[in-house]
């Protein structure tokens, strides 16, 4: 786990670009450490956060989609889809505006050999806005020389962003409306990859809508394939104090995603269908 500095800090926005119905925005973090793939930050804008009705009030949790050291700090990339007062405000940010950033927080992805001693490669499965943490993880796997396959799925053309975050052409796509790649679900593509005798030699990493994550979880458990899920649940604090992100465990009891996740082994959780999560 990367240890984040105490408190929040102001970071300046350096870009905000359109990406297939989503927005990719970047901030320069002068004081924070470089996050590990799979970690997240709590974000709130310096201005325009909390209107007459008080919304948005709490900071919003965002997976880090990219991180790169630059002169003066670390550039952090995030992917946002405006669906409410908080995400709408973040999506409308202009260059030079400042954000309050807390983090990096949580536990990120494990290496393939940490999940399965015989793992020879990785399969990344992303859906919708959930492609974000897989982009930074893919770059880390590439740097480590790990063979990696990327499967991304989208509902429709209007919500098919984030491809700009992947610096590779070896991506297999699925779309429910058939506008790109396989017409259907991204889990259809995963099922085909897991049919071979060498399926157990891969480690699967997934992030996306709860229904997609549950389908990935079921597929991997059925075929005894090691799998980690980057999950989402309502997060009010990011430090484990509010218990808003508690999810049930397969062995009984609960875990708080913000401190024991958000990346968890698929066989640890009872279900990936978390009430109140986004997408």
C-alpha positions in Angstrom: 0.0 0.0 0.0 1.2 3.5 -0.8 1.2 5.8 2.2 -0.6 9.0 1.4 0.2 12.3 3.2 -2.2 13.3 5.9 -4.9 15.7 4.9 -5.9 17.0 1.5 -3.9 19.2 -0.9 -4.7 21.6 -3.7 -3.6 20.4 -7.2 -3.9 22.4 -10.5 -5.8 21.0 -13.5 -3.5 20.7 -16.5 -6.0 19.3 -19.1 -9.6 18.2 -19.6 -10.3 16.5 -22.9 -13.4 14.7 -24.4 -13.1 10.9 -24.7 -16.1 9.1 -26.3 -18.8 10.7 -24.1 -16.5 10.8 -21.0 -13.8 13.3 -20.0 -10.2 12.7 -19.2 -8.7 15.3 -16.9 -5.3 15.6 -15.3 -3.9 17.4 -12.3 -0.3 18.1 -11.2 0.2 16.8 -7.7 3.3 18.5 -6.3 3.3 16.8 -2.9 1.7 13.4 -3.1 3.4 10.0 -3.8 2.9 8.2 -7.1 -0.1 5.8 -6.6 -0.1 2.1 -7.2 -2.3 0.7 -9.9 -5.8 0.1 -8.5 -5.6 2.9 -5.9 -8.0 5.8 -5.8 -8.2 9.5 -4.7 -11.0 11.5 -3.1 -11.6 14.6 -5.3 -13.5 17.9 -4.8 -13.1 21.2 -6.7 -11.8 24.3 -4.9 -14.7 26.4 -6.2 -18.3 25.5 -7.1 -18.4 22.6 -4.7 -21.7 22.8 -2.8 -24.4 25.1 -4.2 -27.4 26.6 -2.6 -28.8 23.1 -1.9 -25.4 21.9 -0.6 -24.7 19.6 -3.4 -22.1 18.3 -4.1 -21.1 18.1 -0.5 -18.8 15.1 0.0 -15.7 14.5 -2.1 -16.0 11.8 -4.8 -13.8 8.7 -5.1 -12.0 8.2 -8.4 -9.7 5.4 -9.5 -6.4 6.7 -10.8 -6.2 6.0 -14.6 -2.6 7.2 -15.1 0.3 8.6 -13.2 3.6 9.9 -14.5 6.4 11.8 -12.8 6.9 15.3 -14.2 8.8 18.4 -13.3 7.2 19.7 -10.1 5.4 16.5 -9.1 3.2 13.7 -10.4 0.6 14.0 -13.2 -2.5 12.1 -12.2 -5.1 11.2 -14.8 -8.8 10.5 -14.1 -11.8 9.4 -16.2 -15.2 11.0 -15.4 -18.7 10.6 -16.7 -21.0 13.4 -15.7 -24.1 11.8 -14.1 -24.8 14.1 -11.1 -23.7 17.3 -9.4 -20.3 16.1 -8.3 -19.3 14.4 -11.6 -20.8 17.2 -13.6 -18.7 19.7 -11.8 -15.5 17.7 -12.3 -16.3 17.1 -16.0 -16.7 20.9 -16.5 -13.3 21.8 -15.0 -11.1 24.2 -17.0 -7.3 24.4 -17.2 -5.9 26.3 -14.3 -8.7 25.5 -11.9 -7.7 23.6 -8.7 -8.9 20.5 -7.0 -8.7 19.2 -3.5 -7.0 15.7 -3.7 -6.8 13.2 -0.9 -4.8 10.0 -1.5 -3.7 7.8 -3.0 -5.9 5.5 -0.9 -6.8 1.8 -0.7 -5.1 -1.4 -1.8 -4.2 -1.9 -5.5 -3.8 -4.8 -7.8 -1.6 -7.9 -7.0 0.9 -9.2 -9.5 -0.2 -12.3 -11.5 2.2 -14.6 -9.7 0.9 -13.3 -6.3 -2.6 -14.4 -7.4 -1.5 -17.7 -8.9 2.0 -19.1 -8.7 1.7 -20.6 -12.3 0.3 -17.5 -13.9 2.0 -16.7 -17.1 0.0 -13.6 -18.1 -2.9 -11.3 -17.3 -6.4 -10.7 -18.8 -7.8 -7.3 -18.1 -11.6 -6.9 -18.4 -13.1 -3.5 -18.3 -16.6 -2.1 -18.7 -17.7 1.5 -19.2 -16.1 4.0 -16.8 -14.5 1.1 -15.1 -11.7 0.9 -17.7 -9.9 3.6 -15.8 -7.8 1.6 -13.3 -7.0 -1.0 -15.9 -5.2 1.5 -18.0 -2.6 2.3 -15.4 -2.3 -1.4 -14.5 -1.8 -2.4 -18.1 1.2 0.0 -18.4 2.7 -1.4 -15.2 2.3 -5.0 -16.6 3.8 -3.9 -19.9 6.8 -2.4 -18.1 7.3 -5.7 -16.2 7.2 -7.7 -19.4 4.0 -9.5 -18.5 1.9 -10.8 -21.5 -1.4 -9.1 -21.2 -4.7 -9.2 -23.1 -7.2 -6.3 -22.8 -11.0 -6.8 -23.2 -13.2 -3.7 -23.0 -16.9 -3.5 -23.2 -19.4 -0.6 -23.6 -23.1 -0.1 -23.6 -23.3 2.2 -26.7 -21.4 4.6 -28.8 -22.3 7.6 -26.6 -20.6 6.0 -23.6 -17.5 4.4 -25.0 -14.6 6.6 -23.7 -11.3 5.9 -22.2 -9.6 4.1 -25.1 -7.2 7.1 -25.3 -5.8 5.9 -21.9 -4.5 2.6 -23.4 -1.2 3.0 -25.3 -1.6 -0.2 -27.3 -3.6 -1.5 -30.2 -4.1 -5.0 -28.9 -7.6 -4.4 -27.4 -10.6 -6.5 -28.1 -13.9 -4.6 -27.9 -17.5 -5.5 -27.2 -20.5 -3.3 -27.4 -24.1 -3.9 -26.6 -25.4 -1.8 -29.5 -22.9 -3.4 -31.9 -21.1 -0.2 -32.8 -17.7 -1.7 -32.2 -16.2 -5.2 -32.0 -18.3 -8.1 -30.7 -22.0 -7.3 -30.4 -22.8 -8.3 -26.9 -21.1 -8.3 -23.5 -17.4 -8.2 -22.7 -17.8 -11.3 -20.6 -18.6 -13.2 -23.8 -15.1 -12.5 -24.9 -13.7 -13.5 -21.5 -15.7 -16.8 -21.6 -14.0 -17.7 -24.9 -10.5 -17.0 -23.5 -11.2 -19.2 -20.5 -12.3 -22.2 -22.5 -8.8 -23.4 -23.3 -6.8 -25.8 -21.2 -4.3 -23.0 -20.4 -7.0 -20.8 -18.8 -5.5 -21.6 -15.3 -2.2 -20.0 -16.4 -3.8 -16.5 -16.5 -4.8 -14.0 -13.8 -7.9 -12.0 -14.5 -8.4 -8.4 -13.4 -11.8 -6.6 -13.8 -13.4 -3.3 -13.2 -16.8 -2.2 -14.4 -20.6 -2.2 -13.6 -21.7 -4.5 -10.8 -23.5 -6.9 -13.1 -20.4 -7.3 -15.3 -18.2 -7.8 -12.2 -20.5 -10.5 -10.9 -20.4 -12.3 -14.2 -16.6 -12.2 -14.3 -16.5 -13.4 -10.7 -18.8 -16.4 -11.5 -16.9 -17.3 -14.6 -13.5 -17.3 -12.8 -14.8 -19.2 -9.8 -16.4 -21.8 -12.0 -13.2 -22.3 -14.0 -10.9 -21.9 -11.0 -9.1 -18.9 -12.5 -7.4 -16.5 -10.1 -9.2 -13.1 -10.3 -9.2 -9.7 -8.7 -12.0 -7.2 -8.9 -11.7 -3.4 -8.6 -15.0 -2.7 -6.9 -17.0 0.4 -6.2 -19.4 1.3 -3.4 -20.6 4.6 -1.9 -17.5 6.2 -0.2 -18.1 9.2 2.0 -14.6 9.4 3.6 -12.0 7.1 2.0 -10.5 6.3 5.4 -12.9 3.6 6.7 -14.7 5.8 9.2 -18.2 6.1 7.6 -18.7 2.4 6.7 -20.6 3.5 3.6 -18.6 1.1 1.4 -19.0 -2.1 3.4 -19.6 -5.2 1.3 -20.4 -8.8 2.4 -17.7 -11.4 2.5 -18.1 -15.0 1.3 -16.9 -16.2 4.7 -19.3 -14.0 6.6 -19.0 -10.5 7.9 -18.1 -7.4 5.9 -15.1 -5.5 4.6 -14.7 -1.8 3.9 -13.6 -1.3 0.3 -11.8 2.0 0.9 -9.3 0.4 3.3 -9.4 -3.3 2.5 -10.0 -2.7 -1.2 -11.0 -1.4 -3.6 -9.2 -4.3 -5.3 -10.3 -7.6 -3.8 -10.0 -11.3 -4.7 -13.1 -12.5 -6.4 -13.4 -15.5 -4.1 -13.4 -13.2 -1.0 -16.6 -11.4 -1.6 -20.1 -12.9 -1.4 -21.3 -10.9 -4.5 -20.1 -8.0 -6.7 -23.7 -6.7 -6.9 -23.2 -3.8 -4.5 -26.1 -1.6 -3.8 -25.6 2.1 -4.5 -22.5 1.7 -6.7 -22.1 3.7 -9.8 -22.1 2.9 -13.6 
